[in-house]
Amino acid sequence: MGLRSGSREMHQKEHTGTSGLYMGNHRSGSSSNLVSSLMKAWRISSVGSPSPPRQHIPPLDTSFSNDGNFEAISRQHTGAARKSTSSPLRYTSPGFSTNGNNVSRGESPRPSKSHGSRHHSSGNGSRKNVKYFKDLDEDWSAVIDDYNMPIPVMANGGVASPATPKATRSSSITTTPSNSTTGLASANATFSYPQLPHLQKSLSSELRSQLEQENERDAQELNSIMQRIAKFDAILKNKHIINQNELRQISWNGIPKPHRSVVWKLLIGYLPANSKRQQPLLKRKRKEYCDGLAHIFSDQHSRDVPTWHQIEIDVPRTNPHIPLYQFKSVQTSLQRILYLWAIRHPTSGYVQGINDLVTPFFQTFLTEYLPQAQIDDVEKLDPMTYMGQDQLKDVEADTFWCLTKLLEQITDNYIHGQPGILKQVKNLGQLVKRIDRDLYEHFQKENVQFIQFSFRWMNCLLMREFHMSAVIRMWDTYLSETSLDTATSSSLSSDLVPPHTPTEQMKATFQTPTKDFASPSSTSGIGGDEIARIRQSSLNEFHVFVCAAFLIKWSDQLMEMDFQEIITFLQNPPTKNWKDSDIEMLLSEAYIWQSLYKDATSHWQ
């Protein structure tokens, strides 16, 4: 140890003397001598001569070599205490001390091949190679002693500045290259780079949970749709007699799009439950419709000009926001359907509002001729682009007969004076009075009459308050309610009065037969009032509860409005973005009110 410390002191004095001599010359020399000495030093270093000591380095001349780079030359000193910091051109790891007997982190103890000249180490006399890397951008050159040094990478996305990594001083680091390499590797292994693991985990977990919830929700919806399709397939396919009661029950909660056309025809009573009779009946009904068109548009029939003129006015204004009803072929079809219905029903004739009721049937029956992938595009496509004229006539026929079945249930809404609608408006007021008395009294205070906003609700079955897709979903439930009356009405004559063949020849009398030829309203075990109650349409009744639930939904907003604001709001309610789930919630609320007040006859007085 004494010998080593002595050699270090001699070496340090030698460098000190050389540096002092150099400084003296530097102070006494002129600027021209300084430039000459610097140029000479650069030439000597370029041809391999030892470079002067690095205790003090004068300002470098930024002259460039032929390849556009200037060479930065440094010499490593091991075993000597350095008073000056490392050269700015030398790579130095942050946070590592250069004093003492330890080797600087920025200087690699590993020997490397020299780019220019070979330098002699002044510590232990060993030779060390320095590897030079030229920058291709021609702006700077540097000496990278340890090119295996890991570059700190921020793992937090640049949110916070990284802290200076701390290096541990290891006693195993010596001037021996092999030992230095081992110590450097162990020191690098102790680096800890700044991270935000908790923040990253929380963000990634939230995003992952959202994606998982969305995927799970989509999977549940798809699974629910597949289950409903399987239930309808089990009822409709490979069955000689379709169970209509079971079909009504599952249709109340919505019908899958591929089955909706056929199920509507069954629910409304257009198609029979016997599957073998369906095709012959369709063929006969469609032919009857075509024969009716041929008759009313022939020369043998004098056209009802006022009715035809009113239909021509109303049809172009039907659903103006849907492209389907702007095609000429569709408008022509609707005109034929409505005019034929008006001619065949002279008691009521054509009334504004019936043109709205025909559109759900027509649009739904068009989907039979579209692939399942294009069912949602039915509102955008011209029917003549995917079907022929004969197929369009079949759609018209099915629409005509289903419209006829529907209007049979609500005939009172369209006869002279429209007594059915007036009764529904009165029932709506009485129902709201009992469900939400504050809203009813607010309407009385503002002089708001129910007829002023609810007449259109009853006349068009809320079709102008919702988008067509929401209306079709609502009609799944409406037709489930209607079908019960249709089936009951059509079966009264056969179920209540079964056919009877007399066994004895009856004597001629002037009395009305009471047994063998009993009328449905006389005997057979059911009174006339009960039959009238059975025949009374449940569609009108349920629709009143739907309107009540729809009105009470906006109760809080309506309580803060005056007369003009109330009327304006109810004529244009904010239901543009309603989905099937919103319609289902409305129908569920209406069902609850119906369950509470349906049998309370005093509420309808």
C-alpha positions in Angstrom: 0.0 0.0 0.0 2.8 2.4 0.7 4.4 1.7 -2.6 1.2 2.2 -4.4 0.4 5.5 -2.6 3.9 6.7 -3.3 3.6 6.0 -7.0 0.3 7.8 -7.0 1.9 10.9 -5.4 4.8 10.9 -7.9 2.4 10.5 -10.8 0.2 13.3 -9.5 3.2 15.6 -9.1 4.4 14.8 -12.6 1.0 15.8 -13.9 0.9 18.9 -11.8 4.2 20.0 -13.1 3.3 19.4 -16.7 0.1 21.2 -16.2 1.8 24.2 -14.6 4.3 24.4 -17.4 1.6 24.2 -20.0 -0.4 26.9 -18.2 2.7 29.1 -18.0 3.2 28.8 -21.7 -0.4 29.4 -22.4 -0.3 32.7 -20.4 2.9 33.9 -22.0 2.1 32.8 -25.6 0.1 34.9 -28.0 -3.1 34.0 -29.7 -1.3 32.8 -32.8 0.9 30.5 -30.8 -2.1 29.1 -29.1 -3.8 28.3 -32.4 -0.5 26.7 -33.7 -0.1 24.6 -30.6 -3.7 23.4 -30.7 -3.4 22.5 -34.4 -0.1 20.7 -33.6 -1.8 18.8 -30.8 -4.6 17.7 -33.1 -2.2 16.5 -35.7 -0.1 14.6 -33.2 -3.2 12.9 -31.8 -4.4 11.9 -35.2 -1.2 10.1 -36.1 -1.1 8.1 -32.8 1.1 10.1 -30.5 0.2 10.2 -26.8 -2.1 13.0 -25.9 -1.2 15.5 -23.3 -2.5 15.1 -19.7 -6.2 15.9 -19.2 -5.9 17.9 -16.0 -6.7 21.0 -18.0 -8.1 21.2 -21.5 -8.2 24.5 -23.3 -11.2 25.4 -25.4 -11.5 23.2 -28.3 -11.4 24.5 -31.9 -14.5 23.3 -33.7 -12.7 22.5 -36.9 -14.2 19.6 -38.9 -12.4 16.8 -40.6 -12.9 15.8 -44.2 -15.9 13.5 -43.3 -17.7 16.3 -41.5 -17.0 15.2 -37.9 -14.5 16.3 -35.4 -12.9 13.7 -33.2 -13.2 13.9 -29.4 -10.2 12.3 -27.7 -10.1 11.4 -24.1 -7.8 9.5 -21.9 -8.7 7.4 -18.9 -6.9 7.7 -15.7 -7.3 5.0 -13.1 -5.9 5.1 -9.7 -5.6 8.9 -9.6 -7.9 11.4 -8.0 -9.6 13.6 -10.5 -10.2 17.2 -9.7 -12.0 18.1 -12.9 -15.2 16.6 -14.1 -15.5 14.3 -17.1 -15.4 15.7 -20.6 -18.8 16.8 -21.9 -18.1 14.7 -24.9 -17.7 11.6 -22.8 -20.7 9.5 -21.8 -21.1 9.5 -18.1 -23.8 7.6 -16.2 -25.9 9.9 -14.0 -25.4 9.7 -10.3 -22.0 8.0 -10.1 -19.1 9.5 -8.3 -15.7 10.0 -9.9 -13.5 10.5 -6.9 -11.7 7.9 -4.8 -10.1 4.8 -6.1 -13.2 3.6 -7.9 -13.5 3.7 -11.6 -15.9 6.2 -13.1 -19.2 4.7 -14.4 -18.8 6.6 -17.6 -15.5 4.9 -18.4 -15.7 1.3 -19.4 -13.1 -1.0 -17.9 -13.6 -3.3 -20.9 -10.8 -3.0 -23.5 -12.1 -2.0 -27.0 -10.6 -1.5 -30.4 -9.3 2.0 -31.0 -10.7 4.0 -33.9 -7.6 6.1 -34.2 -4.7 5.8 -31.9 -4.1 3.5 -28.9 -3.9 5.2 -25.5 -1.7 4.1 -22.5 -3.3 3.8 -19.1 -1.4 5.7 -16.4 -2.8 3.8 -13.5 -1.5 0.2 -13.8 0.3 0.4 -17.1 -2.4 -1.7 -18.9 -3.4 -0.7 -22.4 -7.1 0.2 -23.0 -8.9 0.6 -26.3 -11.5 3.3 -26.7 -14.3 2.7 -29.2 -15.4 5.7 -31.2 -18.8 6.1 -32.8 -19.3 8.7 -35.5 -22.7 10.5 -35.7 -24.1 10.4 -39.1 -26.0 13.7 -38.5 -22.6 15.5 -38.8 -23.3 17.6 -35.8 -21.3 15.9 -33.0 -19.1 13.0 -32.2 -18.7 11.3 -28.9 -16.8 8.5 -27.2 -19.0 5.9 -25.8 -16.9 3.7 -23.6 -19.7 1.4 -22.5 -22.2 0.8 -25.3 -23.9 -1.8 -23.3 -25.0 0.7 -20.7 -28.9 0.6 -20.5 -30.6 3.8 -21.5 -33.3 4.8 -18.9 -36.8 4.6 -20.4 -39.7 6.3 -18.7 -42.5 3.8 -18.1 -45.1 6.4 -17.0 -45.7 8.0 -20.3 -43.8 11.2 -19.5 -46.2 12.2 -16.7 -43.4 12.9 -14.2 -39.7 13.4 -14.7 -37.6 10.4 -13.8 -35.5 10.5 -10.7 -31.8 10.0 -11.0 -31.0 6.3 -10.6 -28.9 5.4 -7.7 -25.8 3.2 -8.1 -24.4 1.1 -5.3 -20.7 1.1 -4.7 -19.3 -2.3 -4.9 -15.9 -3.3 -3.5 -15.6 -5.9 -6.2 -15.0 -3.1 -8.8 -11.3 -2.9 -9.5 -9.1 -1.8 -12.3 -9.0 -5.4 -13.7 -11.2 -5.5 -16.8 -12.8 -8.8 -15.9 -13.6 -7.8 -12.4 -14.8 -4.4 -13.6 -17.2 -6.0 -16.0 -18.7 -8.2 -13.3 -19.1 -5.3 -10.9 -20.7 -3.1 -13.6 -23.2 -5.8 -14.4 -24.1 -6.2 -10.8 -24.4 -2.4 -10.4 -26.7 -2.2 -13.5 -28.9 -4.8 -12.0 -29.7 -2.5 -9.1 -31.1 0.3 -11.2 -34.7 1.2 -10.4 -36.5 3.3 -13.0 -39.4 5.6 -12.2 -42.8 4.0 -12.8 -46.4 4.5 -11.8 -47.6 1.0 -11.4 -50.7 1.8 -9.3 -51.9 4.4 -11.7 -51.4 2.1 -14.7 -53.1 -0.8 -13.0 -56.1 1.3 -12.1 -56.5 2.7 -15.7 -56.0 -0.6 -17.3 -58.3 -2.4 -14.9 -61.1 0.2 -15.6 -60.7 -0.1 -19.3 -60.6 -3.8 -19.1 -63.7 -3.9 -16.9 -65.6 -1.6 -19.3 -64.7 -3.8 -22.3 -65.6 -6.9 -20.4 -69.0 -5.4 -19.4 -69.7 -4.3 -23.0 -68.8 -7.7 -24.3 -70.8 -9.5 -21.6 -73.8 -7.2 -22.3 -73.6 -8.0 -26.1 -73.2 -11.7 -25.4 -76.3 -11.6 -23.1 -78.4 -9.7 -25.7 -77.3 -12.1 -28.4 -78.0 -15.1 -26.2 -81.5 -13.7 -25.4 -82.3 -13.1 -29.0 -81.2 -16.7 -29.9 -83.4 -18.1 -27.1 -86.4 -16.1 -28.2 -85.9 -17.3 -31.8 -85.7 -20.8 -30.6 -89.0 -20.4 -28.6 -90.8 -19.1 -31.7 -89.4 -21.8 -33.9 -90.7 -24.4 -31.4 -94.2 -22.9 -31.7 -94.4 -22.2 -35.4 -92.3 -24.9 -37.1 -93.3 -28.5 -37.7 -96.7 -28.0 -36.0 -100.0 -28.9 -37.5 -102.0 -26.7 -35.2 -100.3 -23.6 -33.8 -100.9 -22.9 -30.1 -102.1 -19.3 -30.3 -102.5 -18.8 -26.6 -98.8 -19.6 -26.1 -97.9 -17.5 -29.1 -99.7 -14.5 -27.6 -97.9 -14.8 -24.3 -94.4 -14.8 -25.8 -95.3 -12.2 -28.4 -96.4 -9.7 -25.7 -92.7 -9.1 -24.9 -91.6 -8.7 -28.5 -91.3 -10.7 -31.7 -88.0 -11.4 -33.4 -87.7 -9.7 -36.8 -87.5 -12.9 -38.9 -90.8 -14.2 -37.4 -92.7 -10.9 -37.1 -94.4 -11.0 -40.4 -95.9 -14.5 -40.0 -96.7 -13.9 -36.3 -98.6 -10.7 -36.9 -100.8 -12.5 -39.5 -101.5 -15.1 -36.9 -102.2 -12.7 -34.0 -104.5 -10.5 -36.0 -106.5 -13.5 -37.2 -105.6 -13.3 -40.9 -103.9 -16.7 -41.0 -105.5 -19.7 -39.4 -103.9 -21.8 -36.7 -104.0 -24.9 -39.0 -100.8 -24.7 -40.9 -102.2 -26.8 -43.8 -104.9 -24.2 -44.5 -102.5 -21.2 -44.5 -101.3 -21.3 -48.1 -104.7 -22.0 -49.7 -106.2 -19.1 -47.7 -103.4 -16.7 -48.7 -103.9 -17.6 -52.3 -107.6 -17.1 -52.1 -107.3 -13.8 -50.2 -104.7 -12.3 -52.5 -106.8 -13.2 -55.5 -109.8 -11.6 -53.9 -107.8 -8.4 -53.4 -106.7 -8.3 -57.0 -110.2 -8.8 -58.2 -111.4 -5.9 -56.0 -108.8 -3.6 -57.4 -109.7 -4.6 -61.0 -113.3 -3.8 -60.2 -113.0 -0.4 -58.5 -110.5 0.9 -61.2 -112.5 -0.4 -64.1 -115.0 1.5 -66.2 -117.9 -0.2 -64.5 -117.1 1.6 -61.2 -117.5 5.3 -60.8 -114.7 6.6 -58.7 -115.5 8.4 -55.4 -113.7 11.6 -56.2 -113.7 13.2 -52.7 -112.4 10.1 -51.1 -109.7 9.5 -53.7 -108.7 13.2 -53.6 -108.3 13.0 -49.8 -106.2 9.9 -50.0 -104.0 11.5 -52.6 -103.3 14.4 -50.2 -102.6 12.2 -47.2 -100.4 9.5 -48.6 -97.5 11.8 -49.6 -97.6 13.3 -46.1 -97.4 9.9 -44.4 -94.1 9.4 -42.6 -92.2 12.1 -44.6 -89.0 11.5 -42.7 -88.7 7.9 -43.9 -87.4 7.4 -47.4 -89.4 4.3 -48.0 -92.7 6.2 -48.2 -91.3 8.7 -50.7 -91.0 6.1 -53.5 -93.7 6.3 -56.1 -94.3 2.6 -56.0 -95.0 2.6 -52.3 -97.3 5.6 -52.5 -99.3 4.0 -55.3 -99.6 0.8 -53.2 -100.9 2.7 -50.2 -103.4 4.6 -52.3 -104.9 1.4 -53.7 -105.1 -0.2 -50.2 -106.8 2.8 -48.6 -109.2 3.4 -51.5 -110.3 -0.2 -51.7 -110.9 -0.3 -47.9 -113.0 2.9 -48.1 -115.1 1.6 -50.9 -115.7 -1.7 -49.0 -116.6 0.1 -45.7 -119.0 2.9 -46.7 -120.3 3.3 -43.1 -117.1 4.8 -41.9 -115.3 5.5 -45.2 -111.8 6.9 -45.2 -110.8 9.0 -42.2 -107.5 10.8 -41.7 -105.3 8.6 -39.4 -106.0 5.3 -41.2 -103.2 6.2 -43.6 -100.9 6.0 -40.5 -102.3 2.6 -39.4 -101.6 0.9 -42.7 -97.8 1.6 -42.7 -96.6 -0.8 -39.9 -98.3 -3.7 -41.7 -96.9 -2.7 -45.1 -93.3 -2.2 -43.8 -93.3 -5.4 -41.8 -94.6 -7.6 -44.7 -91.9 -6.2 -47.0 -89.2 -7.8 -44.8 -90.4 -11.2 -45.9 -88.7 -10.6 -49.2 -85.5 -9.3 -47.8 -82.5 -11.3 -46.5 -82.1 -11.2 -42.8 -79.0 -9.1 -43.0 -81.0 -6.4 -44.9 -84.1 -6.3 -42.8 -83.0 -3.1 -41.0 -82.6 -1.4 -44.4 -86.2 -1.8 -45.4 -86.8 1.9 -44.7 -84.2 2.9 -47.3 -84.8 0.6 -50.2 -87.3 0.9 -53.0 -89.4 -2.4 -53.0 -89.1 -2.6 -56.8 -85.4 -3.2 -56.5 -85.8 -6.5 -54.7 -89.2 -7.8 -55.7 -91.5 -8.0 -58.7 -94.9 -6.4 -59.3 -96.7 -9.7 -58.4 -94.9 -9.9 -55.1 -95.7 -6.3 -54.4 -99.4 -7.1 -55.0 -99.2 -9.9 -52.5 -97.8 -7.5 -49.9 -100.6 -5.1 -50.7 -103.2 -7.9 -50.2 -101.8 -9.0 -46.9 -101.6 -5.4 -45.7 -105.2 -4.8 -46.8 -106.7 -7.8 -44.9 -104.7 -7.2 -41.7 -105.7 -3.5 -41.7 -109.3 -4.7 -42.1 -108.9 -7.0 -39.1 -107.4 -4.3 -37.0 -110.1 -1.6 -37.8 -112.8 -4.1 -37.0 -111.6 -3.9 -33.4 -111.7 -0.1 -33.3 -114.5 0.7 -35.7 -116.1 3.2 -33.3 -113.0 5.4 -33.7 -113.8 6.1 -37.3 -117.5 6.2 -37.7 -119.5 9.5 -37.7 -118.8 11.5 -34.6 -115.9 9.2 -33.6 -117.5 8.2 -30.3 -114.8 5.6 -29.6 -112.1 8.3 -29.5 -114.2 10.6 -27.3 -114.8 7.8 -24.8 -111.1 7.0 -24.7 -110.2 10.7 -24.0 -112.7 10.8 -21.2 -111.3 7.6 -19.7 -107.8 9.0 -19.9 -108.7 12.1 -17.9 -110.4 10.0 -15.2 -107.4 7.6 -15.0 -104.9 10.4 -14.7 -107.0 12.0 -12.0 -106.6 8.9 -9.8 -103.0 8.1 -10.6 -101.5 11.6 -10.5 -104.0 14.0 -9.0 -101.4 16.9 -8.8 -100.9 16.8 -12.6 -104.7 16.6 -13.2 -105.3 19.7 -11.0 -102.4 21.5 -12.7 -104.1 20.9 -16.1 -107.3 22.2 -14.6 -105.6 25.3 -13.4 -104.0 26.0 -16.8 -107.3 25.2 -18.6 -105.7 22.3 -20.5 -108.3 19.9 -21.9 -107.3 16.3 -22.6 -109.0 16.4 -26.0 -106.5 19.1 -27.1 -103.5 16.8 -27.1 -104.8 13.2 -26.7 -107.2 13.1 -29.7 -104.2 12.4 -32.0 -102.9 9.8 -29.5 -106.2 7.8 -29.9 -106.8 8.4 -33.6 -103.2 7.3 -34.7 -102.4 5.0 -31.7 -99.4 7.1 -30.8 -97.8 6.5 -34.1 -96.8 10.1 -34.6 -95.1 10.3 -31.2 -92.5 7.6 -31.9 -90.1 6.4 -34.5 -91.4 3.6 -36.8 -89.1 1.0 -35.2 -90.5 1.8 -31.8 -94.1 1.7 -33.1 -93.6 -1.7 -34.6 -92.2 -3.0 -31.3 -95.3 -1.5 -29.5 -97.6 -3.2 -32.0 -96.1 -6.6 -31.1 -97.9 -6.1 -27.7 -101.0 -4.3 -29.2 -101.7 -7.2 -31.6 -101.2 -9.7 -28.8 -104.0 -7.8 -27.0 -106.2 -7.6 -30.1 -105.8 -11.2 -31.0 -107.6 -12.4 -27.9 -110.8 -10.5 -29.0 -110.4 -11.7 -32.6 -110.1 -15.3 -31.6 -113.0 -14.9 -29.1 -115.2 -13.1 -31.6 -114.6 -15.6 -34.3 -115.1 -18.5 -32.0 -118.3 -17.3 -30.3 -120.6 -18.7 -32.9 -118.9 -22.1 -32.9 -117.9 -22.5 -29.3 -120.9 -21.0 -27.6 -123.5 -22.4 -30.0 -122.2 -25.8 -31.3 -123.9 -27.1 -34.4 -126.9 -29.3 -33.6 -128.8 -31.6 -35.8 -132.4 -32.2 -34.7 -133.3 -35.8 -34.0 -137.0 -35.4 -34.4 -139.1 -33.5 -36.9 -140.2 -30.3 -35.2 -143.7 -29.1 -35.5 -144.3 -25.8 -37.2 -145.0 -23.2 -34.7 -145.0 -19.4 -34.5 -142.7 -19.4 -31.5 -139.0 -18.5 -31.8 -136.8 -21.5 -31.4 -135.0 -21.5 -28.0 -133.0 -24.7 -27.9 -132.0 -26.0 -31.3 -131.5 -22.7 -32.9 -130.5 -20.6 -29.9 -128.8 -17.3 -30.6 -125.5 -16.5 -29.0 -127.1 -13.7 -26.9 -130.0 -15.8 -25.5 -129.1 -19.0 -23.7 -126.1 -21.3 -23.9 -124.9 -20.4 -20.4 -123.5 -16.9 -21.1 -125.4 -13.8 -20.5 -125.7 -11.0 -23.0 -123.7 -8.5 -20.8 -120.8 -11.0 -20.5 -120.7 -11.6 -24.2 -120.6 -7.9 -24.8 -117.8 -7.6 -22.3 -115.9 -10.3 -24.1 -116.5 -8.7 -27.5 -115.4 -5.3 -26.3 -112.0 -4.6 -27.7 -109.2 -4.8 -25.2 -107.0 -2.8 -27.7 -108.8 0.4 -27.0 -108.7 -0.3 -23.3 -105.0 -1.1 -23.1 -104.2 1.8 -25.3 -105.7 4.2 -22.7 -103.4 2.9 -20.1 -100.4 3.3 -22.4 -101.4 6.9 -23.0 -101.7 7.4 -19.2 -98.3 6.0 -18.5 -96.9 8.1 -21.3 -98.4 11.3 -19.9 -97.4 10.6 -16.3 -93.8 10.0 -17.4 -93.5 13.7 -18.1 -95.4 14.8 -15.0 -92.5 16.6 -13.3 -91.7 18.6 -16.4 -95.4 19.4 -17.1 -96.0 20.7 -13.6 -93.6 23.6 -14.3 -95.2 24.6 -17.6 -98.0 26.9 -18.5 -100.8 26.2 -21.1 -98.8 27.0 -24.2 -95.7 25.1 -23.1 -97.8 22.1 -22.2 -99.6 21.9 -25.5 -96.3 22.4 -27.4 -94.5 19.8 -25.4 -97.2 17.1 -25.7 -97.5 17.7 -29.5 -93.8 17.1 -29.9 -92.5 15.0 -27.0 -88.8 14.2 -26.8 -89.0 10.6 -28.0 -86.8 10.8 -31.1 -84.1 8.6 -29.6 -86.3 6.1 -27.8 -85.2 2.5 -28.2 -87.1 -0.8 -27.8 -86.1 -0.9 -24.1 -87.9 2.5 -23.5 -91.1 1.2 -25.2 -91.0 -2.0 -23.2 -90.7 0.1 -20.0 -93.7 2.1 -21.1 -95.8 -1.0 -21.8 -94.8 -2.5 -18.5 -96.0 0.6 -16.6 -99.2 0.5 -18.6 -99.7 -3.1 -17.7 -99.3 -2.3 -14.0 -102.0 0.4 -14.2 -104.3 -1.9 -16.1 -103.9 -4.6 -13.4 -104.8 -2.1 -10.7 -107.8 -0.3 -12.4 -109.1 -2.6 -15.1 -111.9 -4.2 -13.0 -112.7 -1.0 -11.1 -115.7 0.0 -13.2 -116.4 3.1 -11.0 -113.2 4.7 -12.3 -114.6 4.9 -15.8 -117.8 6.8 -14.9 
